[in-house]
């Protein structure tokens, strides 16, 4: 069996004797007998070689696609080698939250760098050190906006459905009313938004590019929201911000994002990264860790966890959130990714995504697909298929290609820098065969 | 150390993405960002060296002992990292057809069953991403339960004053009123206080056992009975589970739901503050309220189901799946006997250290401890002026990570020591020697300790200044 306990049985006995006991069971003398379990139906342990084989057998029951044309909240992008090399360094992987600043400057500085990059990317003033994922980031952002007078949030129906679910869960327990805003042509209906805004509305949350890939009319909705005194939360795709107008430039109050596209694998859903940035005025409402710069007694630059008066270990039930562990290593991953790419590289990835998506859309239209919604899109779009989406999915799967996701009877396709012309042409040829059958 | 931005030079970068192979698509001008983000422009070699420099200023589990109480900083086995890095796990889209993800589902299902068995629970969600997230989820189970029974008065969650700060914070987030109860001198629940605190508004109790003084609450069965008789439910904070794995099931102590910290008890690494994973288990009568989806198995085929009265989702998809792979690898490696040995030796190691340190430091409790113990430096401070912070900071010069400082709050000058099972006897002796030496130094030269540490890259940082005038992003000069 695998064993990471260091001491041998003999050493354990010696140590027990040193403290006046005879057996390990003696350590648990205080435990009432009724609380001691009689049996544990857990298999015997195994050697490293055996366990590795077992896990590989399980992994082999997954199907890994050569090419992925599916997004809908999780995206396969190229992960530069340098990213993997850095974020697998043992020190970064195994350290705890940097409570002891004197021996944690590496982690603290990396978070400070992350915070700076997130502010730059989103055009906002302040960032936290991360939260669990994009959906919880959105839910926590809503909590930042709630107060005694305003206890309602308007949620666009074009938000990722997973995000809507999580926002609803978080709001229900705090008695925050969630009102969805319907769509017009696949985008948030501004008139409907206007009708639903009132003096109780704490926040509006809109995603762009939205779940259908469409770029929302943020400028108008920000104006409408602000006119009624509501805060504006914009949910973004961080890769898209390589080229798209930022939440900061639109005048949003809070920006949230799923950070997974920035160097993290799809990983069957996690670990991911919740990005949260905001305007300066809301900094003290941010949940979770924040790193700040200061000096030590000799005037040397130093980084520390700061603004902790917001946090659970100080404020307990009055804290702004219960967050303790966040996604520090994922934040570092995003930070290394952005540094490896640089402003030009990130822009190039974004341009690749948008160009490939449009090329794919054009080729599909030639085959008789119909685009469900007009309007500018980034790297995802919804089409109605002339053939059964399931037949298309199967034919593509046979060639190692993951088709778009079936959504509302159509197919939501996604293209990235990893699905180039050759791959798209292959997809098109396969789809053509399905249609001609 | 220079910041990434201070290393940036215009035009430097690696070439990662090929040029476009299709026509460019130009979005309308109004949609384009105006200001280029000031991301670093840096060569790959400089980027690589930058992080190597940062890495040297991080204390990982392999850089020396890490007796950070309540955090269970045990060794993170390397094979766990390897299995979680298999491309057939990492490169899987969460929305693939279920027939193409049977391996991932099997990992989730097996983990769930094993963790249910170890905790005495009947069903479990792996969706919560961290311990506090698990607490929140567990409290929503309790909330849903009472609401479903139309028992609308139950708004109170009882939390002992020795609890982790996340407990009351989670209770507030879940819409409850927090009722703090005093703990007894052993850090456990004071039964009289508890009886006074319960009534028909009691929704539940949040408790960790062993408690935060590291003591197993021998009244536990009575505690959970009092809550149940009042109509409340009992929530087990699994932060201290490392003391009892393979020996005691929280379910047998009368707990109705629990969270676990895979990044503590089940050896997955902490990543400098995440990603963690905080699965939530519950007894059968609460299973219908679990978050969706729940992984299931039928005739060897794995799938997802939505619990009948689900609370909804607490996170996207299925949680931090790759962390779950690591935990499963760990549990399968150790097996029943190995898990029992691990928890027992964690307890042995703590007692072994405490036994010697008792002569030099006050202890919050003199009893046999579980996997951790709390030193109370109140006396030392009165005698010498040296406080818990001073001792912690001075220990940095010896290459070890200090114990948790100033927690639990019921001990004013607390240092909480959790050596874990993955330290050798020599390592424990060496660690103990350091604290013995520091206790002696406190009497000889308190001034020396007030100014420690001396060998680290920076001295004690000015935290007040950081909070007063927050600088939380780099100030670009241009």
Boltz contact constraints between the chains, C-beta under 6 A:
constraints:
  - contact:
      token1: [A, 1]
      token2: [B, 335]
      max_distance: 6.0
  - contact:
      token1: [A, 1]
      token2: [B, 338]
      max_distance: 6.0
  - contact:
      token1: [A, 2]
      token2: [B, 333]
      max_distance: 6.0
  - contact:
      token1: [A, 2]
      token2: [B, 334]
      max_distance: 6.0
  - contact:
      token1: [A, 3]
      token2: [B, 338]
      max_distance: 6.0
  - contact:
      token1: [A, 4]
      token2: [B, 75]
      max_distance: 6.0
  - contact:
      token1: [A, 4]
      token2: [B, 77]
      max_distance: 6.0
  - contact:
      token1: [A, 4]
      token2: [B, 422]
      max_distance: 6.0
  - contact:
      token1: [A, 5]
      token2: [B, 341]
      max_distance: 6.0
  - contact:
      token1: [A, 5]
      token2: [B, 342]
      max_distance: 6.0
  - contact:
      token1: [A, 5]
      token2: [B, 345]
      max_distance: 6.0
  - contact:
      token1: [A, 5]
      token2: [B, 421]
      max_distance: 6.0
  - contact:
      token1: [A, 6]
      token2: [B, 424]
      max_distance: 6.0
  - contact:
      token1: [A, 7]
      token2: [B, 425]
      max_distance: 6.0
  - contact:
      token1: [A, 11]
      token2: [B, 425]
      max_distance: 6.0
  - contact:
      token1: [A, 15]
      token2: [B, 348]
      max_distance: 6.0
  - contact:
      token1: [A, 15]
      token2: [B, 352]
      max_distance: 6.0
  - contact:
      token1: [A, 19]
      token2: [B, 351]
      max_distance: 6.0
  - contact:
      token1: [A, 19]
      token2: [B, 352]
      max_distance: 6.0
  - contact:
      token1: [A, 19]
      token2: [B, 355]
      max_distance: 6.0
  - contact:
      token1: [A, 24]
      token2: [B, 344]
      max_distance: 6.0
  - contact:
      token1: [A, 27]
      token2: [B, 347]
      max_distance: 6.0
  - contact:
      token1: [A, 30]
      token2: [B, 216]
      max_distance: 6.0
  - contact:
      token1: [A, 30]
      token2: [B, 218]
      max_distance: 6.0
  - contact:
      token1: [A, 31]
      token2: [B, 216]
      max_distance: 6.0
  - contact:
      token1: [A, 32]
      token2: [B, 221]
      max_distance: 6.0
  - contact:
      token1: [A, 35]
      token2: [B, 248]
      max_distance: 6.0
  - contact:
      token1: [A, 35]
      token2: [B, 252]
      max_distance: 6.0
  - contact:
      token1: [A, 35]
      token2: [B, 253]
      max_distance: 6.0
  - contact:
      token1: [A, 37]
      token2: [B, 248]
      max_distance: 6.0
  - contact:
      token1: [A, 37]
      token2: [B, 249]
      max_distance: 6.0
  - contact:
      token1: [A, 37]
      token2: [B, 252]
      max_distance: 6.0
  - contact:
      token1: [A, 40]
      token2: [B, 246]
      max_distance: 6.0
  - contact:
      token1: [A, 40]
      token2: [B, 336]
      max_distance: 6.0
  - contact:
      token1: [A, 41]
      token2: [B, 117]
      max_distance: 6.0
  - contact:
      token1: [A, 42]
      token2: [B, 117]
      max_distance: 6.0
  - contact:
      token1: [A, 42]
      token2: [B, 336]
      max_distance: 6.0
  - contact:
      token1: [A, 43]
      token2: [B, 335]
      max_distance: 6.0
  - contact:
      token1: [A, 44]
      token2: [B, 335]
      max_distance: 6.0
  - contact:
      token1: [A, 45]
      token2: [B, 333]
      max_distance: 6.0
  - contact:
      token1: [A, 45]
      token2: [B, 334]
      max_distance: 6.0
  - contact:
      token1: [A, 45]
      token2: [B, 335]
      max_distance: 6.0
  - contact:
      token1: [A, 45]
      token2: [B, 338]
      max_distance: 6.0
  - contact:
      token1: [A, 48]
      token2: [B, 79]
      max_distance: 6.0
  - contact:
      token1: [A, 51]
      token2: [B, 329]
      max_distance: 6.0
  - contact:
      token1: [A, 51]
      token2: [B, 332]
      max_distance: 6.0
  - contact:
      token1: [A, 51]
      token2: [B, 333]
      max_distance: 6.0
  - contact:
      token1: [A, 52]
      token2: [B, 79]
      max_distance: 6.0
  - contact:
      token1: [A, 55]
      token2: [B, 83]
      max_distance: 6.0
  - contact:
      token1: [A, 55]
      token2: [B, 329]
      max_distance: 6.0
  - contact:
      token1: [A, 58]
      token2: [B, 103]
      max_distance: 6.0
  - contact:
      token1: [A, 58]
      token2: [B, 106]
      max_distance: 6.0
  - contact:
      token1: [A, 58]
      token2: [B, 107]
      max_distance: 6.0
  - contact:
      token1: [A, 59]
      token2: [B, 86]
      max_distance: 6.0
  - contact:
      token1: [A, 59]
      token2: [B, 88]
      max_distance: 6.0
  - contact:
      token1: [A, 59]
      token2: [B, 89]
      max_distance: 6.0
  - contact:
      token1: [A, 59]
      token2: [B, 103]
      max_distance: 6.0
  - contact:
      token1: [A, 61]
      token2: [B, 102]
      max_distance: 6.0
  - contact:
      token1: [A, 61]
      token2: [B, 103]
      max_distance: 6.0
  - contact:
      token1: [A, 62]
      token2: [B, 88]
      max_distance: 6.0
  - contact:
      token1: [A, 62]
      token2: [B, 92]
      max_distance: 6.0
  - contact:
      token1: [A, 62]
      token2: [B, 101]
      max_distance: 6.0
  - contact:
      token1: [A, 62]
      token2: [B, 103]
      max_distance: 6.0
  - contact:
      token1: [A, 62]
      token2: [B, 104]
      max_distance: 6.0
  - contact:
      token1: [A, 63]
      token2: [B, 100]
      max_distance: 6.0
  - contact:
      token1: [A, 64]
      token2: [B, 88]
      max_distance: 6.0
  - contact:
      token1: [A, 64]
      token2: [B, 91]
      max_distance: 6.0
  - contact:
      token1: [A, 70]
      token2: [B, 93]
      max_distance: 6.0
  - contact:
      token1: [A, 72]
      token2: [B, 95]
      max_distance: 6.0
  - contact:
      token1: [A, 74]
      token2: [B, 93]
      max_distance: 6.0
  - contact:
      token1: [A, 74]
      token2: [B, 94]
      max_distance: 6.0
  - contact:
      token1: [A, 80]
      token2: [B, 16]
      max_distance: 6.0
  - contact:
      token1: [A, 82]
      token2: [B, 44]
      max_distance: 6.0
  - contact:
      token1: [A, 86]
      token2: [B, 51]
      max_distance: 6.0
  - contact:
      token1: [A, 89]
      token2: [B, 55]
      max_distance: 6.0
  - contact:
      token1: [A, 90]
      token2: [B, 60]
      max_distance: 6.0
  - contact:
      token1: [A, 90]
      token2: [B, 62]
      max_distance: 6.0
  - contact:
      token1: [A, 91]
      token2: [B, 55]
      max_distance: 6.0
  - contact:
      token1: [A, 91]
      token2: [B, 58]
      max_distance: 6.0
  - contact:
      token1: [A, 91]
      token2: [B, 60]
      max_distance: 6.0
  - contact:
      token1: [A, 92]
      token2: [B, 272]
      max_distance: 6.0
  - contact:
      token1: [A, 93]
      token2: [B, 269]
      max_distance: 6.0
  - contact:
      token1: [A, 94]
      token2: [B, 60]
      max_distance: 6.0
  - contact:
      token1: [A, 94]
      token2: [B, 61]
      max_distance: 6.0
  - contact:
      token1: [A, 94]
      token2: [B, 76]
      max_distance: 6.0
  - contact:
      token1: [A, 94]
      token2: [B, 269]
      max_distance: 6.0
  - contact:
      token1: [A, 95]
      token2: [B, 58]
      max_distance: 6.0
  - contact:
      token1: [A, 95]
      token2: [B, 60]
      max_distance: 6.0
  - contact:
      token1: [A, 95]
      token2: [B, 272]
      max_distance: 6.0
  - contact:
      token1: [A, 96]
      token2: [B, 68]
      max_distance: 6.0
  - contact:
      token1: [A, 96]
      token2: [B, 71]
      max_distance: 6.0
  - contact:
      token1: [A, 96]
      token2: [B, 73]
      max_distance: 6.0
  - contact:
      token1: [A, 96]
      token2: [B, 270]
      max_distance: 6.0
  - contact:
      token1: [A, 97]
      token2: [B, 273]
      max_distance: 6.0
  - contact:
      token1: [A, 100]
      token2: [B, 402]
      max_distance: 6.0
  - contact:
      token1: [A, 101]
      token2: [B, 461]
      max_distance: 6.0
  - contact:
      token1: [A, 102]
      token2: [B, 396]
      max_distance: 6.0
  - contact:
      token1: [A, 102]
      token2: [B, 453]
      max_distance: 6.0
  - contact:
      token1: [A, 102]
      token2: [B, 456]
      max_distance: 6.0
  - contact:
      token1: [A, 102]
      token2: [B, 458]
      max_distance: 6.0
  - contact:
      token1: [A, 103]
      token2: [B, 59]
      max_distance: 6.0
  - contact:
      token1: [A, 103]
      token2: [B, 396]
      max_distance: 6.0
  - contact:
      token1: [A, 103]
      token2: [B, 456]
      max_distance: 6.0
  - contact:
      token1: [A, 105]
      token2: [B, 57]
      max_distance: 6.0
  - contact:
      token1: [A, 105]
      token2: [B, 457]
      max_distance: 6.0
  - contact:
      token1: [A, 106]
      token2: [B, 54]
      max_distance: 6.0
  - contact:
      token1: [A, 106]
      token2: [B, 55]
      max_distance: 6.0
  - contact:
      token1: [A, 106]
      token2: [B, 57]
      max_distance: 6.0
  - contact:
      token1: [A, 106]
      token2: [B, 58]
      max_distance: 6.0
  - contact:
      token1: [A, 107]
      token2: [B, 58]
      max_distance: 6.0
  - contact:
      token1: [A, 107]
      token2: [B, 272]
      max_distance: 6.0
  - contact:
      token1: [A, 109]
      token2: [B, 54]
      max_distance: 6.0
  - contact:
      token1: [A, 110]
      token2: [B, 54]
      max_distance: 6.0
  - contact:
      token1: [A, 113]
      token2: [B, 4]
      max_distance: 6.0
  - contact:
      token1: [A, 115]
      token2: [B, 472]
      max_distance: 6.0
  - contact:
      token1: [A, 115]
      token2: [B, 473]
      max_distance: 6.0
  - contact:
      token1: [A, 116]
      token2: [B, 473]
      max_distance: 6.0
  - contact:
      token1: [A, 116]
      token2: [B, 474]
      max_distance: 6.0
  - contact:
      token1: [A, 119]
      token2: [B, 473]
      max_distance: 6.0
  - contact:
      token1: [A, 120]
      token2: [B, 37]
      max_distance: 6.0
  - contact:
      token1: [A, 120]
      token2: [B, 38]
      max_distance: 6.0
  - contact:
      token1: [A, 121]
      token2: [B, 37]
      max_distance: 6.0
  - contact:
      token1: [A, 126]
      token2: [B, 472]
      max_distance: 6.0
  - contact:
      token1: [A, 132]
      token2: [B, 129]
      max_distance: 6.0
  - contact:
      token1: [A, 132]
      token2: [B, 315]
      max_distance: 6.0
  - contact:
      token1: [A, 133]
      token2: [B, 315]
      max_distance: 6.0
  - contact:
      token1: [A, 133]
      token2: [B, 316]
      max_distance: 6.0
  - contact:
      token1: [A, 135]
      token2: [B, 316]
      max_distance: 6.0
  - contact:
      token1: [A, 136]
      token2: [B, 315]
      max_distance: 6.0
  - contact:
      token1: [A, 162]
      token2: [B, 316]
      max_distance: 6.0
  - contact:
      token1: [A, 165]
      token2: [B, 312]
      max_distance: 6.0
  - contact:
      token1: [A, 165]
      token2: [B, 313]
      max_distance: 6.0
  - contact:
      token1: [A, 166]
      token2: [B, 313]
      max_distance: 6.0
  - contact:
      token1: [A, 168]
      token2: [B, 312]
      max_distance: 6.0
  - contact:
      token1: [A, 169]
      token2: [B, 311]
      max_distance: 6.0
  - contact:
      token1: [A, 169]
      token2: [B, 312]
      max_distance: 6.0
  - contact:
      token1: [A, 169]
      token2: [B, 313]
      max_distance: 6.0
  - contact:
      token1: [A, 169]
      token2: [B, 314]
      max_distance: 6.0
  - contact:
      token1: [A, 173]
      token2: [B, 140]
      max_distance: 6.0
  - contact:
      token1: [A, 173]
      token2: [B, 174]
      max_distance: 6.0
  - contact:
      token1: [A, 173]
      token2: [B, 175]
      max_distance: 6.0
  - contact:
      token1: [A, 174]
      token2: [B, 175]
      max_distance: 6.0
  - contact:
      token1: [A, 215]
      token2: [B, 31]
      max_distance: 6.0
  - contact:
      token1: [A, 243]
      token2: [B, 32]
      max_distance: 6.0
  - contact:
      token1: [A, 244]
      token2: [B, 33]
      max_distance: 6.0
  - contact:
      token1: [A, 245]
      token2: [B, 31]
      max_distance: 6.0
  - contact:
      token1: [A, 245]
      token2: [B, 33]
      max_distance: 6.0
  - contact:
      token1: [A, 246]
      token2: [B, 33]
      max_distance: 6.0
  - contact:
      token1: [A, 249]
      token2: [B, 34]
      max_distance: 6.0
  - contact:
      token1: [A, 265]
      token2: [B, 90]
      max_distance: 6.0
  - contact:
      token1: [A, 265]
      token2: [B, 91]
      max_distance: 6.0
  - contact:
      token1: [A, 266]
      token2: [B, 93]
      max_distance: 6.0
  - contact:
      token1: [A, 267]
      token2: [B, 90]
      max_distance: 6.0
  - contact:
      token1: [A, 267]
      token2: [B, 321]
      max_distance: 6.0
  - contact:
      token1: [A, 267]
      token2: [B, 322]
      max_distance: 6.0
  - contact:
      token1: [A, 268]
      token2: [B, 92]
      max_distance: 6.0
  - contact:
      token1: [A, 268]
      token2: [B, 94]
      max_distance: 6.0
  - contact:
      token1: [A, 268]
      token2: [B, 104]
      max_distance: 6.0
  - contact:
      token1: [A, 268]
      token2: [B, 321]
      max_distance: 6.0
  - contact:
      token1: [A, 269]
      token2: [B, 94]
      max_distance: 6.0
  - contact:
      token1: [A, 269]
      token2: [B, 317]
      max_distance: 6.0
  - contact:
      token1: [A, 269]
      token2: [B, 318]
      max_distance: 6.0
  - contact:
      token1: [A, 269]
      token2: [B, 321]
      max_distance: 6.0
  - contact:
      token1: [A, 270]
      token2: [B, 319]
      max_distance: 6.0
  - contact:
      token1: [A, 270]
      token2: [B, 320]
      max_distance: 6.0
  - contact:
      token1: [A, 270]
      token2: [B, 321]
      max_distance: 6.0
  - contact:
      token1: [A, 271]
      token2: [B, 275]
      max_distance: 6.0
  - contact:
      token1: [A, 271]
      token2: [B, 320]
      max_distance: 6.0
  - contact:
      token1: [A, 290]
      token2: [B, 472]
      max_distance: 6.0
  - contact:
      token1: [A, 292]
      token2: [B, 466]
      max_distance: 6.0
  - contact:
      token1: [A, 292]
      token2: [B, 470]
      max_distance: 6.0
  - contact:
      token1: [A, 292]
      token2: [B, 471]
      max_distance: 6.0
  - contact:
      token1: [A, 292]
      token2: [B, 472]
      max_distance: 6.0
  - contact:
      token1: [A, 293]
      token2: [B, 471]
      max_distance: 6.0
  - contact:
      token1: [A, 294]
      token2: [B, 461]
      max_distance: 6.0
  - contact:
      token1: [A, 294]
      token2: [B, 462]
      max_distance: 6.0
  - contact:
      token1: [A, 294]
      token2: [B, 465]
      max_distance: 6.0
  - contact:
      token1: [A, 294]
      token2: [B, 466]
      max_distance: 6.0
  - contact:
      token1: [A, 295]
      token2: [B, 462]
      max_distance: 6.0
  - contact:
      token1: [A, 296]
      token2: [B, 458]
      max_distance: 6.0
  - contact:
      token1: [A, 296]
      token2: [B, 459]
      max_distance: 6.0
  - contact:
      token1: [A, 296]
      token2: [B, 461]
      max_distance: 6.0
  - contact:
      token1: [A, 297]
      token2: [B, 459]
      max_distance: 6.0
  - contact:
      token1: [A, 300]
      token2: [B, 458]
      max_distance: 6.0
  - contact:
      token1: [A, 302]
      token2: [B, 458]
      max_distance: 6.0
  - contact:
      token1: [A, 302]
      token2: [B, 461]
      max_distance: 6.0
  - contact:
      token1: [A, 304]
      token2: [B, 461]
      max_distance: 6.0
  - contact:
      token1: [A, 304]
      token2: [B, 463]
      max_distance: 6.0
  - contact:
      token1: [A, 304]
      token2: [B, 466]
      max_distance: 6.0
  - contact:
      token1: [A, 306]
      token2: [B, 466]
      max_distance: 6.0
  - contact:
      token1: [A, 306]
      token2: [B, 467]
      max_distance: 6.0
  - contact:
      token1: [A, 307]
      token2: [B, 467]
      max_distance: 6.0
  - contact:
      token1: [A, 312]
      token2: [B, 165]
      max_distance: 6.0
  - contact:
      token1: [A, 312]
      token2: [B, 166]
      max_distance: 6.0
  - contact:
      token1: [A, 312]
      token2: [B, 169]
      max_distance: 6.0
  - contact:
      token1: [A, 313]
      token2: [B, 165]
      max_distance: 6.0
  - contact:
      token1: [A, 316]
      token2: [B, 165]
      max_distance: 6.0
  - contact:
      token1: [A, 316]
      token2: [B, 168]
      max_distance: 6.0
  - contact:
      token1: [A, 317]
      token2: [B, 168]
      max_distance: 6.0
  - contact:
      token1: [A, 317]
      token2: [B, 172]
      max_distance: 6.0
  - contact:
      token1: [A, 317]
      token2: [B, 178]
      max_distance: 6.0
  - contact:
      token1: [A, 319]
      token2: [B, 169]
      max_distance: 6.0
  - contact:
      token1: [A, 322]
      token2: [B, 132]
      max_distance: 6.0
  - contact:
      token1: [A, 322]
      token2: [B, 166]
      max_distance: 6.0
  - contact:
      token1: [A, 322]
      token2: [B, 169]
      max_distance: 6.0
  - contact:
      token1: [A, 322]
      token2: [B, 170]
      max_distance: 6.0
  - contact:
      token1: [A, 322]
      token2: [B, 173]
      max_distance: 6.0
  - contact:
      token1: [A, 324]
      token2: [B, 132]
      max_distance: 6.0
  - contact:
      token1: [A, 324]
      token2: [B, 166]
      max_distance: 6.0
  - contact:
      token1: [A, 325]
      token2: [B, 130]
      max_distance: 6.0
  - contact:
      token1: [A, 325]
      token2: [B, 273]
      max_distance: 6.0
  - contact:
      token1: [A, 325]
      token2: [B, 274]
      max_distance: 6.0
  - contact:
      token1: [A, 325]
      token2: [B, 276]
      max_distance: 6.0
  - contact:
      token1: [A, 326]
      token2: [B, 273]
      max_distance: 6.0
  - contact:
      token1: [A, 326]
      token2: [B, 274]
      max_distance: 6.0
  - contact:
      token1: [A, 327]
      token2: [B, 274]
      max_distance: 6.0
  - contact:
      token1: [A, 327]
      token2: [B, 275]
      max_distance: 6.0
  - contact:
      token1: [A, 328]
      token2: [B, 271]
      max_distance: 6.0
  - contact:
      token1: [A, 328]
      token2: [B, 272]
      max_distance: 6.0
  - contact:
      token1: [A, 328]
      token2: [B, 273]
      max_distance: 6.0
  - contact:
      token1: [A, 328]
      token2: [B, 274]
      max_distance: 6.0
  - contact:
      token1: [A, 329]
      token2: [B, 271]
      max_distance: 6.0
  - contact:
      token1: [A, 330]
      token2: [B, 275]
      max_distance: 6.0
  - contact:
      token1: [A, 338]
      token2: [B, 39]
      max_distance: 6.0
  - contact:
      token1: [A, 339]
      token2: [B, 4]
      max_distance: 6.0
  - contact:
      token1: [A, 339]
      token2: [B, 40]
      max_distance: 6.0
  - contact:
      token1: [A, 339]
      token2: [B, 42]
      max_distance: 6.0
  - contact:
      token1: [A, 339]
      token2: [B, 47]
      max_distance: 6.0
  - contact:
      token1: [A, 342]
      token2: [B, 13]
      max_distance: 6.0
  - contact:
      token1: [A, 342]
      token2: [B, 39]
      max_distance: 6.0
  - contact:
      token1: [A, 342]
      token2: [B, 41]
      max_distance: 6.0
  - contact:
      token1: [A, 343]
      token2: [B, 36]
      max_distance: 6.0
  - contact:
      token1: [A, 343]
      token2: [B, 37]
      max_distance: 6.0
  - contact:
      token1: [A, 343]
      token2: [B, 39]
      max_distance: 6.0
  - contact:
      token1: [A, 345]
      token2: [B, 13]
      max_distance: 6.0
  - contact:
      token1: [A, 345]
      token2: [B, 16]
      max_distance: 6.0
  - contact:
      token1: [A, 348]
      token2: [B, 17]
      max_distance: 6.0
  - contact:
      token1: [A, 349]
      token2: [B, 17]
      max_distance: 6.0
  - contact:
      token1: [A, 354]
      token2: [B, 25]
      max_distance: 6.0
  - contact:
      token1: [A, 355]
      token2: [B, 20]
      max_distance: 6.0
  - contact:
      token1: [A, 355]
      token2: [B, 22]
      max_distance: 6.0
  - contact:
      token1: [A, 355]
      token2: [B, 24]
      max_distance: 6.0
  - contact:
      token1: [A, 355]
      token2: [B, 25]
      max_distance: 6.0
  - contact:
      token1: [A, 358]
      token2: [B, 25]
      max_distance: 6.0
  - contact:
      token1: [A, 359]
      token2: [B, 22]
      max_distance: 6.0
  - contact:
      token1: [A, 376]
      token2: [B, 27]
      max_distance: 6.0
  - contact:
      token1: [A, 405]
      token2: [B, 95]
      max_distance: 6.0
  - contact:
      token1: [A, 417]
      token2: [B, 17]
      max_distance: 6.0
  - contact:
      token1: [A, 420]
      token2: [B, 21]
      max_distance: 6.0
  - contact:
      token1: [A, 421]
      token2: [B, 21]
      max_distance: 6.0
  - contact:
      token1: [A, 421]
      token2: [B, 22]
      max_distance: 6.0
